[in-house]
Amino acid sequence: PWTTKLIVVDETGQATEPITILPFVLANPDTHIVLIGDHMQLAPTVHSDAASFDGLGTSMFERLIRVGGIGSCMLTVQYRMHESICSWPSREFYEEKLVSDISVWNRKRVEGFPWPADSAFAFIEIQGEEQLSETQSVSNHVEARLAINIVKHLLYVARVRAADIGVITPYDAQTVLMKLFLEEAKLTDVEAANIDAFQGREKEVIVLSLVRSNREHELGFVDDIRRVNVGLTRAKRGLVVIGDK
C-alpha cells in the first residue's frame, strides 16, 4: 500500500479521534505526523450524549495537549484581527500569548460607526425577548431587528461593502430570522450564518447576536466559551456584539 513520510492533519481540534486516526494507516515507522488545530475553538460535533461523555467529544489534539509528553508549538502571531479585537481573546483564551502582526496594528478600523475610543470592538446592550422554536432553537426578534439596522448603518453610513459584512449567532432559529429580515430589506448580499459555519472564516466586519435574554439567566450555547471564542475572532476591522448583559 502507498505510504508517506509526512502526514499533516488540519482542523484536528474539531475532529473526532477516529477521524484523526484514519490517515495514520499511511504511516511508515519513520513517518512524521503533524496535527494542526485549536482546542480553544469548536470541539468535535458528537450527537450522542453518551458517546460524548465517554470521551468521543474530546479531540485527539486536545487530549495530547492535556496529557503532555509531546511537545506542542503555538503559532503566536495573528494576521486577521484589529488589535483591539484580538486583545480580549488573547487574554481570556491564550494566556496573552496571541499577539498581532505589525500589519494588523496599522490596519484602520471601519470609520463612520460609533466605536468606543481607539477600539474596533463595540458591545451594544439590549433587553430583547427570546422565543423558543419548534426545533428547540432560540431566536430574539428585537436583537435581529437591531442587527439589521446596524448592517444598514455599516452599508449606508460607514460605506462597508455588503460582501464584507457577516451577521452571526449561536442559534439556527436566529440565523433563519436574520436571513428573513435581510431578504425583506433586499440585503441578501450580506451573509447571515451560525457561528459554527464561520469557523476558519472571516469578514471585514462581524455583527454577533448572542440572543439569550431571560429572567433565569440561562445561556445555552452562549455558555460554550469555545463557541464564543470563534464568534469573537472572525472580524478583521470591526466587531459589534449585541446582547443582554
C-alpha positions as CSV (number, residue, x, y, z in Angstrom):
1,P,0.0,0.0,0.0
2,W,1.0,3.6,-0.6
3,T,2.6,5.3,2.4
4,T,4.2,8.6,3.1
5,K,6.9,10.0,5.4
6,L,5.0,13.1,6.4
7,I,1.3,13.4,7.3
8,V,-0.3,16.7,8.1
9,V,-3.9,16.7,9.5
10,D,-5.6,20.1,9.7
11,E,-8.5,21.2,11.9
12,T,-7.8,18.4,14.4
13,G,-9.3,20.4,17.3
14,Q,-12.7,19.9,15.7
15,A,-12.2,16.3,14.6
16,T,-13.1,13.1,16.5
17,E,-10.3,10.8,17.4
18,P,-11.4,8.0,14.9
19,I,-11.3,10.5,12.0
20,T,-7.9,11.8,13.1
21,I,-6.6,8.2,13.3
22,L,-7.6,7.3,9.8
23,P,-4.7,9.0,8.0
24,F,-2.3,7.1,10.2
25,V,-2.7,4.0,8.2
26,L,-0.5,5.7,5.6
27,A,2.4,6.0,8.1
28,N,5.7,4.2,7.9
29,P,7.7,3.5,11.1
30,D,9.7,6.7,10.4
31,T,6.7,8.9,9.4
32,H,6.3,12.3,10.9
33,I,2.7,13.3,11.8
34,V,1.7,16.9,12.3
35,L,-1.7,17.8,13.9
36,I,-2.9,21.3,13.4
37,G,-5.8,22.8,15.3
38,D,-7.1,25.0,18.1
39,H,-8.5,23.3,21.2
40,M,-9.9,26.6,22.4
41,Q,-12.3,26.8,19.5
42,L,-15.1,24.4,18.4
43,A,-14.9,20.8,19.7
44,P,-15.9,17.8,17.7
45,T,-19.6,17.5,16.9
46,V,-20.9,14.4,18.5
47,H,-24.7,13.9,18.5
48,S,-24.7,11.1,21.1
49,D,-24.5,12.4,24.7
50,A,-23.3,9.0,25.9
51,A,-20.5,8.8,23.4
52,S,-19.5,12.4,24.2
53,F,-19.5,11.7,27.9
54,D,-17.3,8.6,27.3
55,G,-14.7,10.7,25.6
56,L,-15.6,10.9,21.9
57,G,-16.3,14.7,22.3
58,T,-12.6,15.3,23.1
59,S,-10.3,15.5,20.1
60,M,-7.0,13.7,19.9
61,F,-5.4,17.2,19.5
62,E,-6.9,18.3,22.9
63,R,-6.1,15.0,24.6
64,L,-2.5,15.1,23.6
65,I,-2.1,18.6,24.9
66,R,-3.7,17.7,28.2
67,V,-1.7,14.5,28.7
68,G,1.6,16.1,27.7
69,G,4.7,14.3,26.7
70,I,4.6,15.5,23.1
71,G,5.9,19.0,22.6
72,S,3.4,21.4,21.1
73,C,4.1,24.6,19.1
74,M,1.8,27.6,19.3
75,L,1.5,29.9,16.4
76,T,1.5,33.2,18.4
77,V,1.3,35.8,15.7
78,Q,-2.2,36.6,14.2
79,Y,-2.8,38.5,11.0
80,R,-6.6,38.8,10.9
81,M,-8.0,41.0,13.7
82,H,-7.5,44.6,14.6
83,E,-5.5,44.7,17.8
84,S,-8.5,45.9,19.9
85,I,-10.5,42.8,18.7
86,C,-7.6,40.4,19.4
87,S,-6.7,41.7,22.9
88,W,-9.6,40.1,24.9
89,P,-9.5,36.6,23.3
90,S,-5.7,36.7,23.7
91,R,-6.0,37.4,27.4
92,E,-9.0,35.1,28.1
93,F,-8.1,32.0,26.0
94,Y,-4.4,32.1,25.1
95,E,-2.6,33.4,28.2
96,E,-1.9,36.7,26.4
97,K,0.5,34.8,24.1
98,L,-1.5,35.7,21.0
99,V,0.0,38.8,19.5
100,S,-0.8,40.9,16.4
101,D,1.5,41.4,13.5
102,I,2.5,45.0,12.7
103,S,0.3,44.9,9.6
104,V,-2.7,44.4,12.0
105,W,-1.6,47.3,14.2
106,N,-1.6,49.5,11.1
107,R,-5.0,48.3,9.9
108,K,-7.6,51.1,10.1
109,R,-10.9,50.3,11.8
110,V,-14.2,51.0,9.9
111,E,-14.9,54.7,10.0
112,G,-18.4,56.0,10.4
113,F,-19.6,53.8,13.2
114,P,-19.7,54.9,16.9
115,W,-16.9,52.8,18.2
116,P,-15.6,53.2,21.7
117,A,-12.4,55.3,21.8
118,D,-9.5,53.7,19.9
119,S,-11.4,50.5,19.6
120,A,-12.9,48.4,16.7
121,F,-15.0,46.3,19.2
122,A,-18.4,47.6,20.4
123,F,-20.9,45.9,22.7
124,I,-24.5,47.1,22.4
125,E,-26.6,46.2,25.4
126,I,-30.3,45.5,24.7
127,Q,-33.0,43.6,26.6
128,G,-35.0,41.7,23.9
129,E,-37.3,38.8,24.5
130,E,-36.2,35.3,23.4
131,Q,-38.5,32.8,21.8
132,L,-38.2,29.0,21.6
133,S,-38.8,27.4,18.2
134,E,-40.4,24.1,17.5
135,T,-36.9,22.7,17.0
136,Q,-35.9,23.9,20.5
137,S,-33.6,26.6,19.0
138,V,-33.8,30.2,20.3
139,S,-34.5,33.5,18.5
140,N,-34.8,37.1,19.6
141,H,-36.7,39.4,17.3
142,V,-35.5,42.6,19.0
143,E,-31.9,41.7,18.6
144,A,-32.5,40.5,15.0
145,R,-34.0,43.9,14.0
146,L,-31.2,45.7,15.7
147,A,-28.6,43.6,13.9
148,I,-30.2,44.5,10.6
149,N,-30.3,48.2,11.5
150,I,-26.6,48.0,12.3
151,V,-25.9,46.4,9.0
152,K,-27.8,49.3,7.2
153,H,-25.6,51.8,9.1
154,L,-22.5,50.0,8.1
155,L,-23.6,49.9,4.5
156,Y,-25.0,53.4,4.0
157,V,-23.0,55.5,6.5
158,A,-19.7,53.6,7.0
159,R,-19.7,52.5,3.4
160,V,-18.8,48.9,4.0
161,R,-19.4,46.5,1.1
162,A,-22.3,44.1,1.7
163,A,-20.0,41.1,0.9
164,D,-17.6,42.3,3.7
165,I,-20.3,42.0,6.4
166,G,-21.2,38.9,8.3
167,V,-24.1,38.6,10.8
168,I,-23.6,35.6,13.0
169,T,-25.3,34.0,16.1
170,P,-25.1,30.7,18.1
171,Y,-28.7,29.7,17.2
172,D,-30.1,28.4,13.9
173,A,-33.5,30.0,14.7
174,Q,-31.9,33.4,15.0
175,T,-30.0,32.7,11.7
176,V,-33.2,32.0,9.9
177,L,-34.8,35.1,11.3
178,M,-32.0,37.4,10.4
179,K,-31.9,36.0,6.9
180,L,-35.6,36.7,6.6
181,F,-35.1,40.3,7.7
182,L,-32.2,40.7,5.3
183,E,-34.3,39.5,2.5
184,E,-37.1,41.9,3.4
185,A,-34.5,44.7,3.4
186,K,-33.2,43.5,0.0
187,L,-29.8,43.0,1.6
188,T,-29.2,39.4,0.5
189,D,-25.5,40.0,-0.3
190,V,-24.9,40.3,3.5
191,E,-24.2,36.8,4.8
192,A,-26.1,35.5,7.9
193,A,-24.9,32.2,9.5
194,N,-24.5,30.5,12.8
195,I,-21.1,30.7,14.5
196,D,-20.2,27.1,13.7
197,A,-20.4,27.7,10.0
198,F,-17.9,30.6,10.4
199,Q,-15.1,28.6,12.0
200,G,-12.0,29.2,9.8
201,R,-13.6,32.1,8.0
202,E,-13.5,35.9,8.3
203,K,-15.2,39.2,7.3
204,E,-14.1,42.8,7.4
205,V,-17.0,43.5,9.9
206,I,-18.9,41.0,12.1
207,V,-22.2,41.6,13.8
208,L,-22.7,39.0,16.6
209,S,-26.1,38.5,18.1
210,L,-26.0,36.5,21.4
211,V,-29.8,36.0,21.5
212,R,-30.3,35.0,25.1
213,S,-32.4,37.3,27.4
214,N,-34.4,35.7,30.2
215,R,-35.0,36.0,33.9
216,E,-33.5,32.7,34.7
217,H,-30.1,33.8,33.2
218,E,-30.0,30.7,31.1
219,L,-27.2,30.9,28.4
220,G,-27.4,27.7,26.5
221,F,-24.9,27.7,23.6
222,V,-23.6,31.1,24.8
223,D,-22.2,29.2,27.8
224,D,-19.9,27.3,25.5
225,I,-16.9,29.6,25.8
226,R,-15.1,28.0,22.8
227,R,-18.1,28.8,20.5
228,V,-18.0,32.3,21.9
229,N,-14.3,32.5,21.1
230,V,-15.0,31.6,17.5
231,G,-17.7,34.3,17.3
232,L,-15.4,37.0,18.7
233,T,-12.4,36.2,16.4
234,R,-14.0,36.4,12.9
235,A,-13.8,40.1,12.3
236,K,-10.8,42.0,10.7
237,R,-11.7,45.6,11.1
238,G,-14.9,45.8,13.2
239,L,-16.8,43.7,15.7
240,V,-20.3,44.6,17.0
241,V,-21.7,42.3,19.7
242,I,-25.4,42.6,20.6
243,G,-26.6,41.1,23.9
244,D,-28.3,41.4,27.3
245,K,-25.6,41.8,29.8
